[in-house]
Amino acid sequence: MARLVIVEKLLGEAARGQEAAAAATVLDRGGVLMAHKRDFLSRRDLSGAEIERILDHASRLERAFRAGEVPQTLKGEAVALWFPDTGFRNLVAFDLGIRRMGGDAIRIPGELGQRETTEDMAVYLSNWFNATIVRAPSYAAVQQLAGASRVPVINARTHHNHPCEVLGDLAYARKVRGVLAGLTVVFVGRQPPTSATAGSRQPRSSQYG
């Protein structure tokens, strides 16, 4: 649910008077012009307060899903899903969530930076979509895409970080514990901790990967 809230917020949920946008950009309802554009490439793009607001809304959205009362806050929005490498669960979670909330989710074929330059693809996607969700090995390539895009870009995973997964993990941890304050995260595995796995004792944006 935290993944879906990021999409919803970046497409201007708060601009329609729901709640303060945790990571909002303001899109005109025609999807052509933006007063402000904001990407979600790293957990550090969000403050601790913004993370808490996202998790609050994710909890409400989860209850709405279970009750079969899904808000149609993405109605009329088209979202590009660019998943050139593996990512079955991530892709399905985004695709299903966007469609259930009334949006159109379109899969983009090909590899980031191949055949077409990243900058050119950013222009094309900006013309056709209200937001782009991209999964790619290179974090630098995702940053390059976001830098050339006129619409919000969401990082669905790179080899450097996985910010949407971190939000999902924090949502689950808070659901079980009740609060994030005092939370200690321990990484166990062969891969050393990166910004995608780093933990914290406090729910502060600068300490979540």
C-alpha positions, 0 to 999 in steps of 0.5 A: 500500500505504501507503494500506491500511496507514493503514486497517488501523492505524486499525482496530486492527491492532496491538491484535491483537498484530501490530506497534506501531500506527503510527496505531492506534485500538483498536476492540472487535471488535464494532465498536461501542465504542472505547477510543481514536479517532485520525484521519489528516487530515494528515501531521503527525498522524504522527511520523517514527517512525510514518511509518517503521513504516507504510512497513515494514508497507506493504513487507511488505503489498506482498509479501503481495499479490504472493504472493496471501497477503493478510492478512484483518486487515479481516475484519468491518470496514465502511469508508465511502468518501465520494468526492463529487468526482473520484478514480478511482485513489484510490477504486479503491486503497482499495476494492480493498485493503479488500475484498482484506483481508476488509473491506466497502467501501461508497460514500457518495453525495452532497456533504459538507455538502449536504442533511445537515449534516456533523455529522449525517452524522458521527453516521450514519456512526459508527453504521454503519461502523468508519471513514470515508475521505473526499475533499472540496475543503474541508479544514475540512469534513473536520476538521469531519466528524472532530470529530463522528465517533466512528470514525476519519476518513481524509483521502483528499484535499482542496484543502489536502493529500493525506496518503495520497498523500504516504505512497505517494510516500515508500514509493516513494522509500524503495523506490528509495533504500533510506532516506529520510534525506537525501531532498530533494523538489522541487515542479515545477508551476503550483500552489505547494507546500502541506502536500501537496507540501512536501518535506524533507531528513529523514524527520521528521513535521513536515516532510512535507506 
